[in-house]
Amino acid sequence: MKVKILQWHAVSSWTWDAQDETCGICRMAFDGCCPDGKLPGNDCPLIWGACNYAFHLHCILKWVNSQTSQPHCPICRREWQFKE
């Protein structure tokens, strides 16, 4: 007996490889988007610091730009540097 496939419906999903499930600044889920983003994924990517904490791009840029002195990680308070 042979089976012939007439239609195929593929389903896919993606997740970010981060330590947490939510942004430490806006507290929104990483698989969604931040308050300033329009679409999850490329419009609202994750950015890692040298300390390995991840944040939405929009959130960490606002955080860094709001600091009057050398910016620090909002979670661990280490000097903020973008991970290379």
C-alpha positions as CSV (number, residue, x, y, z in Angstrom):
1,M,0.0,0.0,0.0
2,K,1.4,3.4,-1.0
3,V,0.4,6.8,0.4
4,K,0.4,9.9,-1.8
5,I,0.7,13.2,0.0
6,L,-1.6,15.8,-1.7
7,Q,-0.8,18.8,0.5
8,W,1.8,19.8,3.0
9,H,1.5,22.5,5.6
10,A,4.7,23.4,7.3
11,V,4.8,25.2,10.7
12,S,7.8,26.9,12.1
13,S,8.6,29.0,15.2
14,W,11.6,30.9,16.5
15,T,12.9,31.9,19.9
16,W,15.8,34.0,21.1
17,D,18.6,32.2,22.9
18,A,18.6,34.4,26.0
19,Q,19.0,33.6,29.7
20,D,15.6,35.1,30.5
21,E,12.2,35.2,28.8
22,T,11.6,38.9,29.3
23,C,13.5,42.1,28.8
24,G,14.9,43.4,32.1
25,I,14.0,47.0,31.1
26,C,10.5,46.9,29.7
27,R,9.5,43.4,31.1
28,M,8.0,42.4,27.7
29,A,8.6,38.9,26.4
30,F,11.6,38.5,24.0
31,D,9.4,36.6,21.5
32,G,7.2,39.6,21.3
33,C,8.5,43.1,20.9
34,C,9.2,46.1,23.1
35,P,6.8,49.1,23.5
36,D,8.7,51.0,20.8
37,G,8.9,48.1,18.3
38,K,6.2,47.3,15.7
39,L,7.0,43.6,14.9
40,P,9.0,41.0,16.8
41,G,12.2,39.7,15.3
42,N,14.2,41.9,13.0
43,D,12.3,45.1,13.9
44,C,12.9,44.5,17.6
45,P,16.1,42.4,17.9
46,L,17.9,41.4,21.1
47,I,21.2,42.9,22.1
48,W,23.6,41.3,24.5
49,G,26.0,43.0,26.8
50,A,29.5,41.8,27.6
51,C,27.9,40.6,30.9
52,N,25.7,38.3,28.8
53,Y,22.4,39.9,29.8
54,A,20.1,40.5,26.8
55,F,17.6,43.4,26.2
56,H,15.5,44.7,23.3
57,L,17.6,47.0,21.1
58,H,15.2,49.9,21.6
59,C,15.2,49.4,25.4
60,I,19.0,49.2,25.9
61,L,19.6,52.2,23.6
62,K,17.2,54.3,25.6
63,W,18.8,53.1,28.9
64,V,22.3,53.9,27.7
65,N,21.3,57.3,26.4
66,S,19.5,58.2,29.6
67,Q,22.6,57.7,31.8
68,T,24.5,60.8,32.7
69,S,27.7,59.0,33.5
70,Q,29.2,55.8,32.2
71,P,26.2,53.5,31.6
72,H,25.8,50.3,33.6
73,C,23.9,47.1,32.9
74,P,20.4,47.5,34.4
75,I,20.6,43.9,35.9
76,C,24.1,43.4,37.2
77,R,25.3,47.0,37.3
78,R,28.6,46.2,35.6
79,E,29.9,48.9,33.2
80,W,27.8,48.5,30.0
81,Q,29.6,47.3,26.9
82,F,27.9,45.7,23.8
83,K,29.0,42.1,23.3
84,E,31.1,41.6,20.2
